[in-house]
Amino acid sequence: MALQSKDLLIELGFNPKILGFKYILQALDYLKNDFMISCTMSNKVYPYIAELNNVSVVSVRKSIKFAIDGAWKKQGTELRSKLFDVCLGNYAPSNSEFLGIVAKHLYWENLK
């Protein structure tokens, strides 16, 4: 799933050189079996990633948000429109919204 997640993020306009990209991949790996956990980002996902990387929970949250906002400033892609426009329009999603939608998409793609 890691390669598939990485390719998907790049297609959505994410820069693989920034720290938030790495944290998003780790979060998606954590969420791969239960994407509903994304509803409890602050309690489970952020602390997990922070511990893996020996950083603060706040640093994880900010880095992920920075990555999402940076990708959203780029021109929209067809995939982004397919995954997000129905619920968000042109607004950048929150961390929880983004990770929940992408994790759900990856989950269903892997079932095909």
Sequence and secondary structure as in RCSB ss.txt:
>XXXX:A:sequence
MALQSKDLLIELGFNPKILGFKYILQALDYLKNDFMISCTMSNKVYPYIAELNNVSVVSVRKSIKFAIDGAWKKQ
GTELRSKLFDVCLGNYAPSNSEFLGIVAKHLYWENLK
>XXXX:A:secstr
 HHHHHHHHHHTT  TTSHHHHHHHHHHHHHTT GGGGGGIIIIIHHHHHHHHT  HHHHHHHHHHHHHHHHHS 
  HHHHHHHHHHHTTS   HHHHHHHHHHHHHHHHH 
